[in-house]
Amino acid sequence: MAQLPDNESVAPGTAVGSALTLAVERFVAGGLGLGHDPDGRVVLVEGGIPGDEVVVEVVSSKKRLLQAHVVDVLTPGLGRIAPPCPEVERGCGGCDLQHVSSEVQINLKTQIVVDSLRRIARLSDVQVRAGQSLSPFAYRTSVRCAVDRDSGRLGFRRARSHQIHVVDQCMIAHPLVEGIINDSLFPGANEVTIRVGAVTGERLVVVSGETEDYEVPDGVTVCMTRSHHARGGRKHGGRRRGAPDGHFHDVVADHRFRISATSFFQARPDGAEALVDSVRRALGEFDPTTDTLADLYGGVGLFAAGLGARSGYLVESSGSAVADAKVNLEATEVKINRSKVETWQPASVDAVVADPARRGLDKDGARVVLATGAQNVALVSCDPASMARDVAFLVEGGYELRWVEVIDMFPQTHHVETVASLVKVG
């Protein structure tokens, strides 16, 4: 959490660096515990979970709100465990929930979704359920790493710092990703994104910054960003591409997907498959062989292809993702439109799946969904607050929220995916 400027209004007796003892009452968005100081001010606690009695250090102080992090646990809350990854003890800030058991993590995330629907959408009688259980470790097939400027080794930001923590292991990274983290050097680079196909075994890295004599394991494709270039060799047999126009493949829902270096794709294939399954349930009676589908913010075609849609529309603004979607959906009659959803001319369809970025549909995206007249809508969201706001727009426009499924795509972190099922009323 960022330290506030010195000129902020500081609450008396709660200066930055001071210690407080408090009880953590509940879990809130961002993976934070919430408690109160002796004067009743709200304290957001990094590293706190409900039921904790903790000593915290204040890192920012305003008149009505304090931010702090745990320095000592006096009484542990339900589900508190010792972080299983040794990198946490060494200061790695890549994961923020390693101190919580997997079972309690999903419960806490589900409660955040319930709270968001009640607080933002004014919906309190909604079925919110946990989705398919996914492996809590060794799952990420896409990882963005910082680069240590001195050694060229890969790592992540330290907790509450911009400093780079070089890692010897990463317990949430897929083994193919961890192998690249451990056996690569990128001197001079700023950032490296690692992407692998869990099923195909294909491996690719996207490098930002000028790097000399990078080293990667055999068979890894190296792609450079357009604004930077590499000087020198590519040791250990890596295949170098120019601008990030390389691609890899992975398999989800029995479909082989082409994914370009800069195209978005879910960061774990089993999670992507869980999302496809959840969306299939959310769309109710939708028949992909006869009904039309609008796949909005459709990316490379995960949902259109995963659902087996024969006809309809895919709308996506990314050029690389559109190129991938044309390959991934070439056997269908789905019309692929390179456009922002908000400016797309809506067509009448039987069903809509929308998977917007973190900011959600917002009013303009919701307007497009409503204009399709779809009987069933599946809303995929990566932010509970955005999801709740978008649900409110759609409910106001004539839809009923049937249920929300919470899919813990990213265990050990506060991030969560949801699928909301909505049906047109009347």
N, C-alpha and C positions, 0 to 999 in steps of 0.2 A: 504494500500500500504506500502511495506516495506521501511524503512529508509535506505538510502545508507550509506556505510562505510565512515568515515571521510576523507579517502584518495582519494575519487572520485574527478574528476575534477569538481569544483564548479563554476558556472557562477557568475561573479561579481555582487554584489548587490542582489543576489537571494539566500541567505543562507537559510538553513533549519530553519523554524520557522518564516521567514519573510512573510509579507502580500503583496498581489497584488490585484489590481482591474482590472477586465478584462471582456470581452464579450465572452460568449460561442457560438462558431460558428456552430458546428455540433456534432453529437453523433457518437462515435466510439466503436469498439469491447471492451468488458469488462464492458460495462455500463458506460463509461466515457464520459464527455464532452471534447471538444477540443477547445482551444483558444490560444492566443499568448500574450506574455508579451510585454512591451513597446519596447523591442529591437528585437521583431520578433521571439523569440524562442517559440517553441511549448510548451504548457502547457496542460497536461492531468488532468482533474478536476473530482475528485470523487464527486458525488452529483450534477453535472452540467448538464443542458439540453440546447439545442439550443434556443437562444433568451434571455437567462439569462444575466444580468449584475450582477456580484457577486464579493464579497471580498473573496479571498482564502488564505489559509495558505500553504506555500511551505513545503512539507514533503520529497522531494528528489530533488537534483539539479545536473544536468550534463551540459556539455558545450552547447548541442543543445536541451536538453529536461528537462522540469521540471514536477514534479508531485505535485499535491496539492489537498486539499479538501475544500469545501465550508464552510465558517464560517458566512457569511451574504449574503442575497439576496437583492440587491438594486432594481432590476427590474426583475420580474419573466418571464421566457419564457412560450410559449404556452404549456399548459398541466401541469404546476407545481401546485401541491396541497399540503396541509398539510398531512403528513403521517397518514393514518387512524389507524394504530396500535400503541397503547401507548408504546409498548416495544421499538419502534424506538427512541422515545424521551428519554427513559431510557438508551439507548446505545447499544441495540441489533444490531449485524451486520449480522443477518441471511438473510435479504432482502436488496437489494441495489437500488431498484427502487420504493419504496413506496411513493416517492415524485413526481411521475409522474402518471397522470390519465391513466386508462386502455386503453382508445382509443388511446392515444398518444404513449403508450408503444409499441403497435403492429406496429404503423407507423414507429417508430424509429428503431425497430428491422428489419422491412422489408427493410428500407433504408440501413442498414448494410449489408444485403444479396445482395442488388443491387450493393453496393459499392464493396463488395468482388468479385462478378462475374466480374465486370468491371476491377478491379485492378489486380486480380490474374489470372482469366481465360481469360481475354481480351475479354469478351462478354458483349456488351452494349445494344443489342437489344433483350432482353429476357423478357418474361412474368413472372413477380414475383408478386404473389398475396397472400393475407392473407387467411388462411384456416379457418376451423370451429372455431367459437367463443366459448371459454371455460370459466367456472366460474373463476373469479379472486381471490377468497378466498375459504378457507375450502376444498382444493382440494388434498393436498399431502397425499398419503397413504403409503409413505416410507419417513422416516425422520431420519437423523443421528444426534444424540445429544451428546454434551459434558456433562461431569458429574462434578459438584462442589465437590471437594474432602472433604470439611468440612461437608456439609449437605447431600451429596448424591443425591441432586436434579438435574434435567435435565435442560439444557439450550443450548445456542449457544455462539460462540465467540463474544466478543464485537467488535464494528467497529474499524478497524485499531489497533487491539490488539489481543494477545493470551489469554487474561483473559476471564473467563467464565461469561456470563451473565445468571443468573437463570431467567427463564420466568414464568410468571403467566398465560400467554395465548400465543397462536400462531395462528394468523389469517389465515395463509395459510395451516395449518395442517387440515386434515380430522378430524371430531369430534371424531372418534375412536382413532386416534393418540393423539389428544389433551387430551383425558381422561387419557391415559397412562402417558403423560408428567406431568400432574397435580397430579396424584395419585400414583406415583411410587418413590421409593428411591433405589439408588444403591451405598451405601457407599463403597469406595475403587475402584470402577470401573473407567476406563478411558473414555470409549465411549459406547454408547448404540444406536443401530439402531432399530427403530420401523417400523414394516411392518404389514399392515392390509389388509383384503379383504373388499372393500367397499360394495360389494354385499352380500358376505357370512357372514360378521361380524367376521371372524376369526382374531385373533390378536397374534402377535409373536414379541419377542424382541431378539436381538443378543447382548450379553454383552461381552465387551473386558476389561480384567483386573480382579484382584482378588477382589471379592465383598463379604461382609459378611451381612447376614440378609437382603437381598434385599426384597423390598415390591413392589408387583404389584397387579393390580386389578384382581378380579376373572376371570378365563378363559383365562388368557394370558399365552402362552407358552414361557418359558425362555430357550434360547439356549446360551451356553457358547462357546467362541472361543477355538480352539484346544490348544492354548498355555497358556490358563489361566483356572482357575476353581473357583467355588464358594464355600465358606465355610459358613455353617450356614443354616438358614431356608429360606422358600419361603412363606412369609406371604400373607394373602388374597387369598389363593387358586391358585396361579400361578402354572402351570405345568412345571417342570424342565426337560430339556433334557441334554444329555451329549454334545459331540462335536456338532457344529451347523448343526445337521442333521434333524432338524424339518422342517416342511413345512406348508404352508397355501394355500388357494385357492381363486381365484377371477374369475369373469366372464367378458369377453370382446367379442364383436361380437357374442353373443349367444353361446360362447364356455367357458366351465369351465376349467380353467388352474390350474394345480398343480405347485406351486412355492416354491422351497426349500429356506431355510434361507439365503443361500449365493448366490443364483441364481439371475442374473439381471432380472428385469422386470420394465417396465415403471412405473413412480412414481404416476400416476393417471390413473384409468381405462377408464375414458371418453377421456382422451388424447390418450391412447393406441388405443381406438376405432377410434378416429379421424385419427390417423396415418394409421390404416388398411384401412379406407375408402379412404384416399389420395393415398396410395399405389395401391389400386384397380384401381383408375382412372389413375394413372401413367402408369400402365401396359397395358393400351389400350384394345386391342382385346383379351387379355389373357383369356382363358377359363379354369378354375380350374378343370373342370370335364374331360377334354381331353388333355390339354397341360401340359408339365412338367415344374416344378419350381425349381430353385436353391435358397434356403433361406440361404444366407451367413451371418455369425455372427448371427446365427439363434436363439441363446438363448434357451428359453423353448418352442419355436415354435409359438410365437405370430403371425407372418405373415403367415406361412404355414397353421396353423390351422384357423386363422382369415379369410384368403382368401378362405378356403375350398379346398386347394390343395389335389388332390387324389394321385399324384405321383410326384417324383422328388427327391431332395436331401436337407438335412439340414446339414450345416457345423458349428460346434461350438467347441471351445477348452475347455470350462469349464465342468468338470466332473459332477457337480451337475445339471447344466443346461441340459446336454445331458440326464441324468437320467430322468429329468422332461419331456423333449421333447418326450422321448419314451412313457411316459404315455399319454401325451397330443395328440400324433399323432398315437396312437396304432390302430386306426380304419382306417388308411390310408396305402398306399404303399410307403410313403416317406421314403427314406433310410437316416438314421441318422448317420453322420460321426463325431467322436470325433477327431478333427484335427484343426490346425491353417489353416485359409483360404489360407494363402500364400503357404502352403505346400500341400494343397489338390490337387489331380489330377483332373483337370477340366473335367466335362462331358458335352456333348451337351444337351442344354435345350432350351425351348421356351422363358422363362422369368427368370429374376434374380431380387431378392430384396436383397439389401445389407445394413446392419445396423451396420457399424463398430463403434468402440469406438471413442473418441474425436479426436485422431490423424488421423482418416479417413482410406481410402483404401491404400493410398500411392501407389507407383509404383507397388509393388508386388501384392497387392490386386487387383489393376486395371488390371494387367496382367491376373489374374485368371478370372475376369469378362469378359474380351475380349475373352479369350480362350473358353468360353462356347458357343460363337456364338449366344447368345440370341437376339431375335428380339427386345424385350422391356426390359428396366432396370429401376428399381425404386431404387434410392439412398437416404437412410435415414441418415441424419447427425445431429449432435448436436453442430457443430462448423461451422460457415459460411466460415471461411478461409479454413478449411479442405475440406468442400464441394466444394468450388470453385476450389481448386487444383485438387480434384478427378474428377470433371466435365471436367477440361482441359485434364486430362489423357484420359478420355473416348472419348471425342470429337476428340482428336488426333488419337485415335484408330478406328475411323470410326462411331461414334455415333453423333446424333444431339440432342441438348438440346431443348425440347419442352416447358417446363415451370418448375417453382419452386414454391412450395407452402410453406408458412411460417406458422407454427403452434405454437401459443404461449402457450406451455405446462406449462410454469413456470412464470405466472404473478407475479409481484413485484420483479422479479430478471432479470438480463440481459440475462439469458440463453434462447436459442431458438432452436426449432427443424425445420428442413426443409425436404421436400420430393422433389427430382428432378426427372422429367420424361425424359428419353432418349430413342430414337428409332434408330435402326441400319439403316444406309444409304446404299441404293443399295441392 
